[in-house]
Amino acid sequence: KPMPETTITLAGRNYAVRPLTLRQLRDLGICLAKGRAAPSDAAAAERLAYDAMIETIAAALARDHPAMTGEAILDLEISLVELQRANLAILEHSGLGVAAGKAAAEASAATRA
């Protein structure tokens, strides 16, 4: 049974996200791995958090919306909440949501240590 699409919204426009290809899943996994290696510098860690969400969205949209690159997403007028919702929807849709939650917990534990 094929997986259904999911829809994300960026800057008031809806984007359908089909089930991801193995290439897209690999790219998302790489984004998550980068997040697990968060730098100790607060500004660099913040940039990494944004970049990981942007790369996740760009990877998920690459097949059907190739113009939605990371650079194009950076120029959208969107809120952090909208960015986070789109990122989470993609991670849940891909099955990587559990891995993302684990990575966030590990990063949080590392910063408290």
SULTA-V366131 format. One record per backbone hydrogen bond with DSSP energy under -0.5 kcal/mol. CO is the residue of the C=O (numbers start at 1). NH is the residue of the N-H. Records with the same first field share a line. If there is no record, write none. Layout:
CO=NH, NH
This chain:
6=17
8=15
10=13
13=10
15=8
16=18
17=6
21=25
22=26
23=27
24=28
25=29
26=30
27=31
28=32
29=33
30=34
31=35
32=36
33=37
34=37
35=38
41=45
42=46
43=47
44=48
45=49
46=50
47=51
48=52
49=53
50=54
51=55
52=56
53=57
54=58
55=59
56=60
57=61
58=62
61=65
65=68
67=69
69=73
70=74
71=75
72=75
73=76
76=78
79=83
80=84
81=85
82=86
83=87
84=88
85=89
86=90
87=91
88=92
89=93
90=94
91=95, 96, 97
92=95
96=100
97=101
98=102
99=103
100=104
101=105
102=106
103=107
104=108
105=109
106=110
107=111
108=112
109=113
